[in-house]
Amino acid sequence: MAKKKKPSSLSPEERLAQALVPDWEQPYPVPENWCWVYLGAITTINPSKVSKEELPQQVSFVPMSAVSENTGAIEAAEIRRASDVASGYTYFQDNDIIFAKITPCMENGKSAIASNLKNGMAFGSTEFYVLRASCCLSKELLYHLLRSKWFRDEARENMSGAVGQQRVKKEFLLSYPFPLPPLVEQQRIVDRIESLFAKLDEAKEKVQAALDGFEARKAAILHQAFTGKLTAKWRKDNDVGMESWLYAKLLNVFDLHSGTTIPASNELPVGLIPYVKVGDMNLQENEVQITTSTRFVNACTASHIVPYGSTIFPKRGGAIYTNKKRFVGVKCIIVDLNTMAVIPKPEIIIDKYGYYWMLGIDLKLLNNGSNIPQINNKDMVKLVVPKPLLCEQTEIVRILDEFFAKEKKAKELCSVLENIDLIKKAILARAFRGQLGTNDSAEESAIQLLKSCLSYDVDENQASRKKASAVVPLPRQVRLKLTLPMERSIYRLLLEQGPCSLQEIVSIGKKDLQIMECVRRMVEKRLIQEMNNGFYGLTVE
């Protein structure tokens, strides 16, 4: 068997052939000036760490918990002595991307672009892969791929190891087909993605704020309803005084009803009378009113009946803390032993008025304090019910019905919250297909970019070795941030000659596009700066 050649010994055509994904493996069509390339050809996975001599005294330390699965950012990095973490942890630098390889962190989206690291470098969990984008790939575009739901789904299918300790195989990353656009198109795509995502995130925040405010609005209007403030104008218009309001003990306006147990042999999947347990309150059809159940009976004794217009709620267990109440919206039901009902006396109180009054009662405050939360009849009979005239009760119900109908519509509009992630997924799918309307087919093909990129490292490494004995020494802290040979060449040029035009900088090599990309990255890393006259110079700290 012939020995496999090292990349440095391959011809440009051989290196390109190894990097490109053959037609039959390409997942879908992309624009003509794009090309399909293996991810391993345009990234370095788990790059080598710097030597001990180059380590600063302090670095950032990033455990898995420091990466937010929601924002996709490093949010809680620590500062550690480099000597304490240099062994046994994963090394990475500013602008590298860390990607969780272990379940469930990977599925949850724990990945981030490293930035603002202490002294530009960090060590972190061994459960991270580190991906360093080459000069022909935008790190932001790579990041959006790694964060996409479809990529994580595919990665999950390529895990190995014991249950609970499964990890994404490195070979999956190396052989993953990546649709590579021209470099300027990559930036346009990233700009479009981030612009659209920012608008979606803003909408999500507003929707969430509206949902969060619902409970406060509900509590406020219920307080007004049962203190007389909500119908103050109605009383004035109808010449009714607040003295018409009476206050009665609960048993004077409601009957209390505790549940019963139905033998399992009598339970039916379909029947005449719903047999409602606490869990049935969670059914989508029962969000406000009880209209159905998962169990039924065809007959029961009259004493077990809970009629239409009653209000039911949990009376035992942790469900009390959910504070759920449901209006009985069918002819009758029966309830289990963990459920209680208040049945309004129709000559004294309107059923819907009783339901709205119950909405304002905090069930957890009625808990008797035992080890198992429980509400007993004696806890309920202490309650005092405000009792305006029946006509004013009707007005209160009308106003509250309108309020809750509007809130329901608002909450339905807020269903966009559930769709935002789907919208983001669709945006990313279109982005990686060249369907965001940003591609310019007249631009140079990404294949030319790839050819230059593949030969870049070899050429620059060879050049740097030839010049190693004659180079200008670089400050140690700067050297740590210069990750590419061309970056070091640019820095030395500015160090020796002072501010230079972009044309002068580009003239130090043959690959204009890659040099310009290095300049852009060095400006991002604040190693160099663009001056007012358009020249570039070293950043003065």
N, C-alpha and C positions, 0 to 999 in steps of 0.2 A: 504494500500500500504506500502510495506517495505521501511524503511528509507534507502536512499542511503549511503553506507559506505564512510567514508573519505579515501583518498588514503593511508594514514598511517596505516589504520586498515585492508587493503586488504592483502590477502596472495600474495606471489610472483606470483603464477599462475593466480590469479584474476587480478593483475595489468598488467601482460603480455597480458592476454586475452583482456583487455580493450584497450591496446595500439595497438595491431595488427589489420590490415585491413583484414576482412574475404575474402576468396577466391573469392566470387562472386562480391566483390566490387573492386577488384584489376584491375587497368586500362589496364595493359599489363604484359607479362611475364618478369621476371628479372632473373639474375643468381641465382643458387640454394643457394649460401651462402649469398644472400641478403634477406631482408624481407621488406614487406610493413607495414608501421606504420603510424598512424595518426600524423600529424605535431604537434598537441597540446601535444602529449606525449613526444616529444623530444625537445620542446622549451618552454620557459616561455614568454607569450605574455603580454606586459605591466607590467613588474615586478614592485614591490613596490619600492618607492623612499627611500633613506636613511633618518634617523631621522634628525631633525633640528640641533642637537648637532654635527652630523657628517658632516654637510655641510661646505665646505671651504668658504672663503670670496668671491672668484670669480669662475665662471664656464663659460663654453662655452654656447652660445645661438644660436640656429639653426632655423631660420624661414624657411618656405617652399622654399623661393627663394634662400636659401643658398645651396640647393642640386641640382646638375647638372643632368638634364635628359639625357645628352649626355655621360658624363663620369661615372655617377653613383657614385659620390663622393661628400662629403661635401667640398665646395670650398670657401665659404664666411662666415664662422662662426664668430660671434661677441663675445666679452668678456663682461659679465655683472656681477653685484653684485648678489650673490646667493639669498640674501634676497629679491631682486626685482623680481625674476622670479620663485622662489620656489613654488609659488602658481599660479594655473591657466595655467600651461604649462606641457608638456609631459617630463618626466624624463628618461634619459638613460645614459649609461656609455660607456667607451671604450670597443670595441669588440661587443657591441650590434648592431643590424641592425635596421635602421629606414625605414619604408615602408609607403609611402603616401597612405591614404585610400580614399581620395576624388577625384572625377572626376574634371578636366581631368589630374590632377597630377599623379594619379596612372597609367593611360593608357600611359602617356608619359615616365614612367620609373623612377620616382623620388624615389629612394631608395639608401641606402649607408651603408657601414660598418663604424661605428663611431671609430675614431682613433685620437690620439694626441689632445684629448679634454683638456681644461684647468682643471688641477687638476683631470683629469680622468673622469669627468662627465659633463653633459650638460642638459639643458632644451630646449625644442623646440616647434614647432607648435602642437596644439592639433589634427591636422589632420594627425599625424603620428601614426602608430602602431609601437611598439617596440618589436622586437623578440630577445630573448636571447637563443642562442643554448645551449643545455645540453652537458654534458661531452661526449656523444656518437655521437655528430654531429659537423662536421666542419662548422664554421661560413661562410667560403668562399663558401662551397658547397651550403649552404642555400641561401646565397646571389645570387648565379648564378641562383638558382631556381626562386627567387623573381623577378629577372631582366628579366627572359625569357619571350618571347612574348606570348607563349601559357598560361603561368600562369596568366599573366595580362589579357589575353582574357577571361579566366575562371573567374577571379575575377570580371571583368566587368559584367559578366552575373549573379553575385551574389551580386549586389549592391541594396541598398534600399534608399528611401528618395525622395524628390522632385526633379524635373528636374533641372539640374545645380548644385545641392547640394547632389548628390548621393554619398554614401560611401560603401565601402566593409564591409560586415558584419563580425564580429569577429568569428562567428560560422564557416564561410567559412575557415578561417585559421586553427582553431582548428581541423576541421574534414577533412582537405585536406590530401589525401593519399600521403605519401612520400616514395620513394624507397630507403631504407637505406642500404648502402654497409658496409662492415667491415671498421674499422677506418683507417687502413693503405691504403685501397683502396680509401677511400674518398680523402686522400691527393694526391694519384697518379692521380685521376680524376681531382682534382683542378689544379695540376701542368700541366697536359696535356691541360686542357681548357685554362689556362692562357698563356701557351706557344703558342698554336695555335692562340689565340686571339691577342697576341702581334704581331705575324707575319702578321695577317690580318690587324691590325691597322697600321702597318708600310707600308703595300701595299696601304692601303687607303690614307695615308698621301702622298705617292709618286704620286698616281693617281691624287689626288686633286691638288697637286703642278703642275702637268703637265697641268691640266685643267685651273688652275689659270694663268699659263704662256702663254696660247694660245692667249689671247687678247694682251699681250705685244708683242709676236712674230708677230702677225698679224699687229699691228700698225707699227712695225719696218720694215717689208718687204714692206708694202704699201708705207711708207715714201721713202724707197729706190727706189721703182718702179717709183714714180712720181717726183723724183728729178734727175733721170738719173743714179743713182749709181748701180741699179740692172742690167742694160744692158751695163755697161761701157766696159766690155770685148767684148760683141757683137759688139758694135760700133767700137772698135779697130780692130776686125777681119774683119769687113765689110767696113772699111775705111769711117766711118760716124762720123761726128763731132757733138759736143753738140750744135753747132750753128744751127743744123737742127731742134732743138726743138723750137716750137713757143708757144705762150700763147694767148689763145682766151677767150673772154667773153662767158659765158655759152650759151647764145642764138645763138652764132655762131656755136656751135657744137651739141646742143640739142634743141629739141622742148619741151616746158613745157606743161603739160597736167593736168588739174584739173578734179576731178571726177564729177559724176552726180548722180541724184536720180532716181531710177527705181520704179515705182508704185509696191506696194506689190502684186497686182493682176497679175503682169507680171512675178513675180519671180517663178522659177520652181526648184524642187529638183534635176532634171536631165535635161540637155539641151545642146545646141550647144556652147554657149559662157559663160564662167565663169563670174559671177558678184562678184567681190572681194571686201570685206570689210577688215578693219584693222585686225579684229579678225581672218580672214582666213590665215593671215601670220603665225599664231601659229599652223596651222595644220601640223601634222608630215610630210605629203607629200610635204609641202611647206617650209621646213626648209631652203632651199637655193633658189630653183626656184619655181615660181608659176606654179603648174600643175593642180590644181583643186580648187574647192570652195564648200561652203555649199549651194550656190544659183547659178542659171543659168537663162539665157534668150535665146530665139531662134532667136531674131532679134533685131537690134538697129541701130541708125543712124551712119554714117561713122565718124562723129565728136566725137563720144563717144569711139571709138575704141582705145585701147592701144595695139600696135602690139608686136610680138615676139621680144625679144632683148632689150625691154625697162627695166627700173629699177623703181620700185614703193617703196613708203615709206609713213609713216603716216605724215599728215600735221596739225592735230588738236588734242588737248587733251593730256593727260598724256602719250599716246603711243609714242609721240615724244621722250621722255626720254629713251625709249627702244632702240632707234637708229637702228631700224631694216630696212634693205633694202632687196628687193627680185627681182631677175632676172625673167622676164616673159619668161617662158619656153614652152608655147603653142602658137598656131597661133595668137590668140588675146584674150584679156579680156576687160572688162569694170570695172571701179573702182568707189567707192562711194565718197561722198563729203569730207570725212575725209582723203582721200588718194590723193597723187600727184604722177605723173610719169614724168621721163625725157626720151625722145625718141631720140636716137642718129641719127645724120644725116650720113648715111652710107658712103658717099663719103669723109667724113672728119674724122670720128671716128668709130672704131670697137665697136660693141655693148658690148662685154664682157669687153673691155678696159674701156668703160664708166661705166659699173657696178662696176668694181674694183676701179675706181676712186671715185665713190660714197661711197664705203665702207669706205674710209678714211675720209669722211666728218662727223663731229659731229653735228647731227641734233639739239641738244639742244642749240648750239651756234647760230643757225639760228632763234630761237624762237624770235618773235617780242616783247616779254616782257609784253604782255597783261595778264590779270587775267587768261584767258583760254589760255594755250600754243597754239601757231599757227604759221605756216610758210606760208608766202604769196609769190606770184611771185616776188615781189620787193626784198624780202630777198634772193631769189635764183639767180637773174640776176647779183648780185654783184660778184658772184663767178667767178674765173678765172681758166680755164682748161688747163693743160699742154698738148701740142699736138705735139708729135714726128711723124716721118714718119710712114705711115701705116705698113710698114714692121717691124719697131721697136715696134709698138704697138702689132703686132702679136707675137713677141718674149716676150714681157712683159706678155701678156696673157698666153703664153705657160708656162713660169716660174711660174706664180701665180697659174695656173691650177694645176701644179705638187705640189706646196706647199700646197694648200688647199686640194688636194686629199690625201696627206700624213697625214695632220692634221685630216682629216675626219676618216682615218683608226685608227689614234691614239685615237681619241675620241670614236670610236667604241670599241677599246680595253679597254678604260676606263669605258665601261659599267659594268666592274667588280665592280665598285663603288656601283652600285645598287644591286649587288649580294652579297656583303660582309655580309650584315645583314642576308640574307637568309642562307649563309654558316654558320654564327654563330648560327643561329637557328638550323640548322642541326647538328652541333657539340654538342649543348646542348641536343638535343633530343637523340643522340647516347650515350652521357655521362650518362644520367639518365635511360638508358636501359642496361648499362654495355657493350656497344659495341665500346668502344674506344681502346680495346685491352690491357687494363691495369689490368683486374681482374685476380686474382689467386684463382682458385676454391679450392685449398688446404688450404686456410686460414680459420680460425675459422669463423663460421657463424655469421652474424650480429645479429641473435637472442640472442646469448650468450652475445654480447655487450649490446643489449637492456635490457636483464635481469639484468645485473650488473648496468646499468645506472638507471633503474627504482628503484632499491633498494638502490642506492647510496645516494640520498638526505635524505631519511628517516633514514638510518643507521647513516649517518654522523651528521644529526641534533640531533638525540638521543644522540650520543656520545658527541657532543659538549655541550649539555645541562648538561650531567653528569660531564663534566670537567670544567664547566663554572666558578666554584669558585676557581679553581687552575691554571688557565691558565696564561701564561706570558703576560702582557699588551703589545699591539702592538702600534707603533707610529700611530698617527691619520691619516696622509697622506697615510700611507701604508694600514691601515684598509679599507680606502675607495676603494682601488683597488683590495682588496681580495674579490671576489664575491662568492666563494664557501667555505664551512667549511673545505674541505680537503686542499685548498690553505692556509688557516689560520694555519692548523696543520703543513704543510710543512714549512711555514715561521717561526713558533715558534720553530720547531726542529732546523732549521739553526741558529735561534737567540740564543738558549740555548747552542747548542753543537758546533757551528761553521761549517765549510765546511764538507759535508758528501758525500759519494758515492751514486750513484743512487740506489744501492742495499739497503743501509741503509735507504734511503728515502722511498723506496717501502715497507720496512718492517713495517712501521707505520700503515698499513691497510691491508685488505684482497683482495682488488681489484687492482691488479697490473696495469692493462691497464688504469684504470681511474686515478690512481696516476701519471702514466707516462704522461698522457694527461695534467694533472694539472701542472706538471713540465714544459711541453712545453709551455703552456699558460703563466706561470709566467715568463719564459725567454722572451717571446714575449713582455710582459708588463714591462720588465726590472726591475722586483722585485728581481729576482735572476739571477745568471750568471753561465755558465759552465766555470770552470777554466782549466788551461793548463794540470793539472794532471787528468782531467776527473771528479773531484769532483764538487759539486755545492755549491755556497755560496751566501750570500746576496750581492746585487749590492751596490757598494759604490758610492754615488752621489758626 
